[in-house]
Amino acid sequence: MDNSSSGMIELSQVTTSRGQFPVLSRFTLTISQGQFINLYGPTGCGKTTVLRLICGLADPASGTVRVAGQDLSTLSSGAWKRLRRSFGLFTRTALPSEDEALLQAITTPAILCGHSIRDAMMLAADALTVCGLFPLADNRIRDLSEGERQLALLAQSLVNKPAVILADEPTAYLDEEHADAALRILAQYASEGGTVLAVSHNPLSDTFVTAIDMEKLHHV
């Protein structure tokens, strides 16, 4: 992905609403390549809306959303398809089928992005190893603990070596030790040139991430 603008992710003066109720008002945020940013705040402050705008699942009423310098409102369907392949989504809505084996579940996104079955399985094995789950590769999703499922979602978001990871409550269902491990993995990914935007109710560990109060950004 060519980041030809000043930021990998840019929201400029974005306004959105839910019915008659405003969600974001002239909201501005820039995230550079290699940054790990955490937007935090209470339910209803617009955190998930920001992720949806970046993914193209919602459109702003006004303002612009850019990824790698591309104004999302101007992209063709083909360009959108290519751009989405550069995203890794770390969210509970991406949870695989309960009946799938873990390795199969992590391999499938790589196959859908055009990798051969052999290469996809290697990528999946690497992602599971990074997340400490390779010993569970043959287990069914239904047999995983809640914490293991959360780490499986992290592996799934990493498998295609994306340019951007969008994470919704990345430490949910994880104890302190595994939450720190997940944040270290994301921080390492960012240090290698990836870009991470994580949203959460409470600020994530300052050791690994730059935490920003979502509500304060509404007044920028």
C-alpha positions, 0 to 999 in steps of 0.5 A: 500500500502506498502511503502518499499522504501525511498519514496512513489513516486520516479523518478530517472534519468528519460529521456523522449521525444516527438518525437525528442524534449526532455521533461525530461532530467535525472529528479529526484524527491522523494516524501515521504509518508505524503508530499504535493508537488507542481511542478510548471512551464510553459507549456511544462516543463514536469509537466503533463508528470511526472503525466503520468509516475507515472500513467503508461500512459507514459514510460521513455526512460531511468531511473526508476519510482517507487511507494511504492518501486515498479519499474513500468516497472516490474509490471504485469497487475494484479499488475498494476490494484491493484496499480492504485486502490490506486491512486486518480486522481484530473484532468479535464479528469476525469469529469463525464458525464453531465447527472449524478447526483453528488452523483452517479458520486462520488459513481461509482469509489468506486463501480468499486473498489469493494465496495458494493453499500451501502458502496460506497454511504457512502464513496461518501457522506463522500467525498462530505461532506468534499468538502462542496458539500453534499447539491448538491448531487442530482444535475446533473453535468451539473447544477454545476458551474465550481467551483463546478465541480472542487470540485466534481473532488476533492471529486471523487479523495478522495472517495476511500481513496487513498494512493496517489493523483495526481492533475493537476491544483487543484485550476483551476476554483476556487475563492480564498476562495474555492482554499484555502479550496481545498488546506486545504483538500489536506493538511489534507489528507497528514497530515493523511498519504496520499501523494499528488503530484500537478502540476500547472503553478504557485506555490500553497499557501506555507501555505499548500504545498511545491512548487518546481520550475519544471525547476530547477529540470531538473538541479539536 
